[in-house]
Amino acid sequence: MPVRGPAPREREGPLPDGFAANIIAIAVLGAVLGLRAARSGHKALATLCVALALWAASLGAAAHPDARGWGERLLMVGFAVPISLWEAARAEIQRAGLPTPAWAGARPRWWARLIAAFFATTGLIWPHLWLEAGGQAPGPGFLLMFGAAGALSTAPLIGLLRTLPQTPPAARERLRYLSLAGAACTWGGGINVMAFLLHRPTAAGLSLALLGVGLLAWVVHADRLPAFGRFVEASLRYSIAAAGLTTAYLCAVLVLWPGAGAQLWAQASWGSALQLFLLVLVGQPVLNAARASVAGRMLPGHGDLEGMARALAESEARSAHHQRLAELGTLSSAVAHELRNPLGVLRASAAVLRARVKGDPVAEASLAEIDVQIDRSVAFCEELLELGRPAPLVRRAVALGPTAEMAWGSSTAALPLPGARSFSCVGEDGAVEGDLHQLHRAITILLDNARLATGPGGAVRVLIEKQGEDVLLHVDDDGPGVDPALRPRLFQPFVSGRGREGPRPGTGLGLAISAAIAERHGGSLRLADGAGPLGGARFTLRLPRRPALPAGL
């Protein structure tokens, strides 16, 4: 027998100014961002954006007389927002290479999903149990529902804030943006409910939620987010100016537009202008992306004016870089050839002397040291030639996971070190199109450096993940890290933090060779700011899944 409660109350009074505009903007932007995030491989962020869009759609339907019936039944879909925020936070933490914290483990998330499913199901069956009057009046179980929603929304936000100090700087900005976006969206929804319950309806809560969606737009679209402390200065300055100009333009159109436009402007207020500004502001990332996409289709390879300017700057930088590489290649080849011939004569002379002084331990020890130094010099010449005259790329499908494991075997075989180092390769296989031999060489160099940086019993880890159209291969170690004085010049030739003694004296060419291999594949090699997840250095090799350069280069 169905549960019968008191007759539901009807909504009282008109909706506040900006209510409908905010609802439509959140629903549309959430759907667009969800599609963009899904295409970029950020499934958790896509789910969060879609959940916000569905919540806004249910809220708008519940406020509309013709759709109130099913809108009220779907109001509790809003519980999907904190659940998807939980999942997005967990995904971003894993993306940063950090271990999953206890609050983001399987058991807490299972209980959160169970609670959300309970409220969504009961709201679908008994729509007036939690909220009445189109979501604008409390139902019999309102306090229980509101408390559960607040707890589910606050838990991942507190967890994110507690995780920030342990997060690498490059990933810390994404977590900060996500934290602020989640707080704005969830608290904005709570403010909206409380405003109606206090009989002071206002669009402020939904405006806050709309700002949260705007922050999510930056997280979804931006490859590199600006430092959070300079967010307004570096990231929003252009958007604020563009939104202000666009708002002024639209207001001018309303003034000058005959008929209906003039009537709309006559009924407008400063609040309406501010609302219009807000709507234009949070839509800027999506509008910018749409403009670049349309312009890119109209002018393939160029895009809009900003894209053309950026492409020109990148072209000039590549030209100067290639010129420097050509000069270095000519010099390296000359030096290597001039050294290899004398080294060959020295090796032959040492072999002759070894036959004559056989049995003399002092002479034999001296000749052995000569052989070691000749081998090091020959290896240095080979590295010079490899850097200055790289072999053409032979592209094929390369799985970075197995390649990293093979590179670890090559490193341990060619560079024996006292004591064992633990090794793990986690993440995806990371299939890219590239030269297997050269990628193996680049990864081997990174693993050599990681093994040399750690002591016996140390740990070396390779983490592979996808980011949009790129694959990232992180090499982490638990060593002392890189000397801050070397960081600005670390990838330049002949810059090394190792001395001439030890199992592998530093020549300063290894990282330069790895960086050059990455650049020839259309990627890059970077050193993370600060300590990596294991406490030592983190080197990140970024490679596109598909080549941006013609095969054979």
Secondary structure, 3 states (H helix, E strand, C coil): CCCCCCCCCCCCCCCCCCHHHHHHHHHHHHHHHHHHHHHCCCHHHHHHHHHHHHHHHHHHHHHCHHHHHHHHHCHHHHHHHHHHHHHHHHHHHHHCCCCCCHHHCHHHHHHHHHHHHHHHHHHHHCCCCCEECCCCEECCCHHHHHHHHHHHHHHHHHHHHHHHHHCCHHHHHHHHHHHHHHHHHHHHHHHHHHHHHCCCCCCHHHHHHHHHHHHHHHHHHCCCCCCHHHHHHHHHHHHHHHHHHHHHHHHHHHHHCCCHHHHHHHCCCHHHHHHHHHHHHHCHHHHHHHHHHHHHHHCCCCCCHHHHHHHHHHHHHHHHHHHHHHHHHHHHHHHHHHHHHHHHHHHHHHHHHHHHCCCCHHHHHHHHHHHHHHHHHHHHHHHHHHHHCCCCCCEEEEEHHHHHHHHHHHHHHHCCCCCCCEEEEEECCCEEEEEHHHHHHHHHHHHHHHHHHCCCCCEEEEEEEEECCEEEEEEEECCCCCCCCCHHHCCCCCCCCCCCCCCCCCCCCHHHHHHHHHHHCCCEEEECCCCCCCCCCEEEEEEECCCCCCCCC
